[in-house]
Amino acid sequence: MSRKLTRTLRRWLYIGHRWVGIVTCLFFAMWFISGVVMMYVAFPGLSDKERLAALPDIVWDKVALSPDKAMKAAGATRYPRELRLNMVADEPVYRLSSWDGKRQTISAVDGRAITEINEQQALAVTRHHPASRLPRLEEVVDRDQWSVTARYDPLRPLYLITLGDDAGTKLYVSSRSGEIVLDTNRTERVWNWLGSIPHWIYPTVLRKDGPLWRLVVLWISGICLIVGVTGIWIGILRVRLKRRYANGNITPYRGWMAWHHVTGLIAGLFVLTWMFSGWLSLDPGRVFADRNTPREVLQRYAGHDAPDIAAAIRAPADRRAVEARFVWLDGMPLMIVAKRDGTKTVIDPTSGEIARLPQDRLWNAATKLLPDSLIESRLTLWKYDAYWYAHHNERELPVLRATFDDGAQTWFHISPVTGDILGRIDSSRRTYRWLFNALHSFDFQLLLMYRPAWDIVVWLLSILGTTVSVSGVVIGWRYLKR
C-alpha cells in the first residue's frame, strides 16, 4: 500500500508539474527576459533632480504673500507635511501637501487658491524644461499606461505635452496645480513594453485597480513558485550522479527535456529564490513594517506643529533658486532653497542669510524621534554600505545614521546638509532588504562596487533561467500538439 501510494503521488507530481508548467513557463520566460531589459531601462518616473531642472528661477520680487499667510489661506490647522515655493509659468505659488494627502496651490501674489490651469499655462510651464523645443499639447489624459498608479490621482486630469526634441520627450502637467508630475521619452516607452509592463503584469486595464492587480500578481507568482518547487523535486528524483543511466548520462531525457532537466538542476535554487523574492515584493500578509515615517515622529523631529514659520521672508543673496522649501527642525525655522542643478542651501527665512546647521543640533533633534528609546550609535557614513547604497537611484553621501535601542532596532538616515530624514529602516525592513532586494536584484555591495561584475552575474543567471523556461515552453507545446 505504501509503495502504491508513493507511485500514485509521484505520478500526480509529474502530471501536475507538466500541465501547470505549460502555462507558468510562459510567465517564467517573460519574467527573465523582461528582467534583463529592466536592468537598463526603468519605468518612467520623475526624479527630484529632473523636476528641479525643469523649473524656472523664482521671481522673488513677485512674492507678496508670506508662508504664514499662505497656510492661513489654505485653512491649515497644523503644519503641513510639505510647504514649497516655486513658479507656475511666470507666477510664484506655494504648494501645500497635508498629512491626509490633500494638495493645495496658493498664489504667492494675491493669496487666491489655484485649482485649475489652462492649456496655455501648461505649455508655458513646459517651456522651461531643458529638452523643450516646440512644445505642443497632444491630449488631456485622465489615466494612461505611464500615469496609471494612484499616486497621480490628486493631480488628474493631466496635460500630455510633447516637447519636440529628438528624444521624443513628453511631459505630464497637472491641470489642477500646474506641476510637471511625470516625463517619458521614446526609449523608455518602447523598451518598457518589453521590460516593466510584462514583468509587473502592468496593463492599464488591470493596474488601475490596485487591490485587484495585487491579488492577480500574488496568485500568478504564488502558483509559479509552487511549480518551481515541484520542478526541483522532480529534477532531484530523476537525476543519477553515481549509478548513471545506460547511456552514461545523469539524466534519462534527451533534447529539450534534457536541457530542461539539467539547467533546472543547475539554476533551480536561483529560479526558486528569485521567484520567492518576487512574490515577497507584494508583502503577502503585510508582515513587513511600513517604510514611511509616521507623522508623529516627524513632528517631534521638527519640534513644531502650528501652521506658522515666517510672517515675512527675504530672498537669499543668491537669488538663482528654483524652489524654496519651508521646514522646522528642532524648533528652528528653515528655508531650504534648491537650484536647477539640484544643489541645496539652508537659509534663515526671515533674514535671507545662510543658516548654520551644526551636527550637534541634528543629533539633538534625532534624540526626539523616538522619545522612549535611546540612540545607541551615531555614525557618519562617508561611503555606501549594505543598507545605504545607490543602485539605479542616487543617494546622498555623506549621511548620518542614528541607531536606536527600541524593540524594532530602528535606524534613521539624516542629511547633514538639509537635516531631512532621508530614510527609516527597522529590523523588519532590513530583513526585507535581504529577502527581496538581495535575492531579486542581486544588489550586493561587492558586485555594485565593481561593475560590470553585477551585470555579468545577473546576465548569466538570467540566461540559465531563460533556458529552463524556454525549454519548458517547447516541451509543453509538444505535449499540447500530441
N, C-alpha and C positions, 0 to 999 in steps of 0.2 A: 504493500500500500504506500509506504514511504517513497519507494523508487518511482512508482507510478505517479504519485503526486508531484514529485520533483520534475519528472519528464513533462508533465502537463503544464506546470508553472513555467518551465524553461521554454516550452513551445509557445505559450502565450506571450512570454517576454520577447521572443524573436518576432512573433506576428505583430505585437503592439508596436515595437520599435520600427519594424519595416513599414507599416502602413501610416502610422502617425508621422514617421520620419519623412515620408514623401512630401508632406506639406511643410513641416518645420525646417527641412533642409533648404527650402527656398528662402525662408527667413534668415537662416544662418548665413547663407551665401550673400544675401542682401546686406546683412549687418557687417560682415567682414569687409566687403568691397567698399561700402559707403563709409566705413570707419577709416579707411586709408584716405579717402577724399577729405574727411573731416580733420585729418592731421594738418592740413594746409589751408583749408577754406572753412571759416567758421560761419555760423548762421548770422545773417545781417543783424546788426545792432548799432548803437551809438555810444561810443565811449565818451568819458568826460573830456578827454583831450580833443576828440573830434568835435564835440559840442562847443567847447570854448573857441576852437579855431574858426567856427562859423559865425561868431558873434561880433558885432561892431563895438568900437570903443564907447564907453558910457559918456554921454554928454552931460557932465556934472552941472553945468550952468542951468540945465533944464530941470534939475531935480529940486522941486519946490516942496515936496512932501517928505517929512521925516519918517523913519521906520516906525516910531510910536504912533503917528497919525495913520500910517498905512494899516497897522494892526487894528486900530480903532475903527477905521473904515470897513475892514473885513469882519468886524464883530468878534474878534478873537477874545476869548476869556482866559486863555493861558498861552504861554509862549509856544509858537508853532514848532512843528518838527523841523521845518526849514523856512528860512526867510532870505530871499535873494533879490538883488537889484541888477537888472540888465536892460537891454533895449529891445523893443519891438519896432522894427524899421527905424524911425527917427524919434521914437518916444520912449523915455525911460519908464520902466514899470517895476513894481515889487511883485514877486511871486511868493505866495504863502502855501505851504503844504501842512495841513493839520494832522494830528495823530490818528484821526479816523479815516484818513485817505482823501479828504476833501481838498481840492486845489482851487486857489483864487488868484486872480491877477488884478492888481490895483495900480492905476496910473500914478506915477510919481510927479506928474504935472499938476493935476487937479483933483486927485483922490477918487475918481469915478471907478466903478468896477468894470473891468473889461471881460465880457462874456462871449464875445464873437468878433472875429476879424474877417474882412472880405478878401476876395481873390487878389486884388491889387496890393493889399498889405502883406499877404502871404508871399507874393512874388518879390516884394521889397525886402522881406526877411531873408530870402534865399540868395539875393544878390551879393551878400557879404560872404558867402561860402567861398573858400579858396578855389573850388573847382567850377564856380559859376561862370558860364559863357553867355548863353542865350536862354535864360530860364523861361519855361513855358508850362502852364497848367495842363496836365494830362487828364486828370479827372479828380473828382471828390469821392473818396472811398470811405466806407464805414469799417470794413474789415477785409483784408486780403491775406494772401499766403504769408507775407512778411510781417504783417501787423496783426496777426491772429490772436496773440495772447491777451489775457485780461489786463495786463499792466497798462495798455493803451486805452482802456475803457473810459477813464475820466477825461480823455483828450479828444475823443471822436466827436464828429467825423473829421477826416484828415484830408488836407490838400496834397495830392500827389504831383510833385513838380519835377520835371526833367531839367537838368542844368545845361544840356547841350555840349558837354565835354566829350572827349574821346573815350573815356572810361564808361560812358553811359550812366552817370550818377543820377539817382533820383532821391529826392528828399520828401519826407512826410512832415507836413506842418499842421499843427493843431488848429482847427477852425475856432476853438474856444479861447486859446491863450496866445497863439502866435509862436509857440515854441517849435523848434525843429526837434522832433522826437525820434526820428529814425532815418538812416540813409542806407542805400543799397547801390551797388554798381553791377555792371553786366556780368563780370566774372563771378561775383557772389551768386547772382540769380541763376546763372546757368549751372554752376557746379553744385549748388545746394540741392538741385533735383537729383543729383547722384550721391549727395552726401547726407546732410542733416534730415532732409524730408523723408527719405525712405528709412534712414537709421532710427529716427524717433517716431516713425509711423505718424507723420505730421501733416496729412492733407487738411486743408482748411475746414472741410465739412465735418471732420472728426475733432480736430484740435480746438475748435471754437467752443466746444462743450468740455471744459476742463475735467470734471469728475468722470464723464463717460470715457474720455481719452485715457485717463489714468487707469481706469478699470480694464479697458481693452488691452492696453500695453502690459499691464500686470498679468493678465491671463495668458496672453500670447507668449510672453517671455517666461512665465512660470511653466507652461507646457513644454516649451523648448528646453528649459532646464531639466525637466524630467526625462525628456528624450535623450539629452546629453548623458545623464546618469546611466540610463539603460544601455546606451551605446558603449560606454566604458565597461560596464558589467559584461556585456556580450563579448566585447573585444578581449577581455581577460579570460573569459571562459573558452574562447576559441583559439587562443594563442598557445603555441608549444615552443618553448625555448630550449628544452633539453631533449625530450623524446619527440623529435620533429615528424612532420608528415612524410609520406612516402617519397615525395619529390625533393625532400631536404629543406623545404621552406617552413617558416614558423607559422604560416597562415594556410588554411585549406582552400583559400579563394584564389581566383585569377582575375586579371584585367582590372576593371573599375572596382570590383569587390575587394580585390587585394589592396588597391590604393586606399580605399575607404577604411579597411581594417588596420593597415599598418600606420597610415598617417593619423588615424584616430587614436591609436595607442601612443604615438609619439606626442601628439598635440592635445591629447584628451584632457589632461589636467588644466592646460591653458584654456581650452574651449569651455571647460566646466566653470573655472573661476571667473572667466570673462563673462559668461552668461549669468552667473550668480551675482556678480557686481553690477551688471546692467539691470537686472531685476531689482537689486537693492537700491538703485538710484531713485526709485519711486517711493522708497521708505515704506514698504508694506507694514501695516500695523502701527505706523507712526511711532516707531521705537526709538528714533534718534531725536535729540533735542533740536529745537528751532534755532536756526543760525542767527536770527535777528536779535538785536539788543533791546530789551523791554524799555518802554518809556520811563518808568520809574528810575531805572538805572541811569539813563542818560540825563534825567532831570537832576539827580543827585550830583552827577559829574559837573553839570552846568552850574549848580548852586543857585539857580534862579528859575522861577516858573511863571512870573507875572508877565503880561503882554506889554513889556516896555524894554527899551535898550538905549535909545537916544532920542531926545526931543529935537535935536538938530544935528546934522552931520556935516563934516568938512571933507572936501575932496583931498585925496593924498597928493603929496608933492609930485609924484609920478602919476599923471592923470591917464596914462595908457592902460587902463583896466577895462576888461570886457564884462566883468561880473564882480559884484561885492556881496559877500555872504555875512549875515549878522548873527553872531553866536555869543553865548555866555560860557565862560569856563571858570569854574571855582569862584563864582560870584563876580567875575571880571568881564565887562562888555568888550567885545572884539569885532572888528570888521576885517574879514579875510578877502583881499582883492586878488583876482586872478587875471593874468594877461593871456593874450591869444595863444602864446606858446605853452601855456599850462603852468608857468611859474606862479607861485603864490606868496603873498606877503601879508603879515599880520599888522593891522593898523588900529590905532585908537580912533573910534568913530567920531568922537567929539572934537578932537584936536587935529586929526589928519596925520599925526606923527606915527612913525613906525613904533609898534609896541614891543616891549621885551617879553619874551615867553620863556623864562628860565625853567630848566628841567625840574628843579625842586618844587616849583608851582604845579607842574604837571603831575609829579608823583603825589603831591598833597591832594590834588583833585582825584587821582586814581584811588586813593585810600577810601573815598566816599562811594565808590562804585558798588561795593558790597560791604555795607557798614557792619555786618555781623561777622565778618571774616577779616583776617589779616593778610597783608601781602607777604608771601614767603620769599620772593626774589624779585629784584629789579634789574632787568637786563637791557642793554642797548645792542641790538643786532646790527652789525655792520655788513653782514653777508647773509645770503639765504640759507635756510636750514630745511628740515623735513616738513615743518609746519608753516613756514612763511617763505614762499618761493614764487617765482614768476614762471608760468607755463601758459603760453598764448596771451596772457594778460600781464601788463606791467604792474609791479608792486613797489611801493616806496621803500627806499633804504637811505639812511639808517631808520630804524623803527624801535620804539620802546616796547618792552614786553613786561607786563605786570602779572605775576602768577599768584593766585590766592589759595588759601588753605581751606576753602569751603568744601562741602561734600562732593561737589561736581568737579573740583580741581580746575576752576575756571582761569583762563588766560585772557588778557586784553592786550591788543596791539594798538599803540598810540603813536600818532605822528608827532615827532619833535618839532616840526616846522609850524603846523597849524593847531596842534592839540586835538585834532579829530580822532575819535575812536574808529580805527580802521578795520577792526575785526574782533570778534569774541568767539572763543573756542573752549569747550569743556571736554571732559573725558569721553563723553558720548560722541562728540563731533570729531575728536582725534581718532577714535575707533573707526568711525565712518570714513575718515581720510584714508585709512589703510584698506578697509574692506571695499570701498568704491574707487577712489582716485587711484590708489596704487595698483589694484588689480585690474582696473578697466583702462586707465590711461597710461599706466606704467610711468608715472611721473616720479620716479626715484631720483633723488638729487644727484647721485653719481652719474646717471645716464644724461640728465639735463645739463650737467656741467660740461660734458664732453660731446656735444652734438657734432657730427650726426650719429653718435652711438645710439641715442634714443630712436632715431629714425630707422636705423638698421635692424635693431631688435624688434621693433613693432612691425616693420615690413615683413621680416622672416616669419614671425608668429602669425601674421595675417595671411601670408601665403599658405602656411600649413593649414590654418583654419578654413581658408577658401577651398583648398584641395579636398579636405574632409567633406565640406558642404556640397561642392560641385559634384564630387563622385557620388554622394548620396542622392543628388537630384537626378543624375544619369541612371543610377540603379533603380530609383523609384519610377522614372519614366518607362524603363524597360518592363518593370513589373506591370504597370498600367497597360502597356501595349499588349502584353500577353493576356 
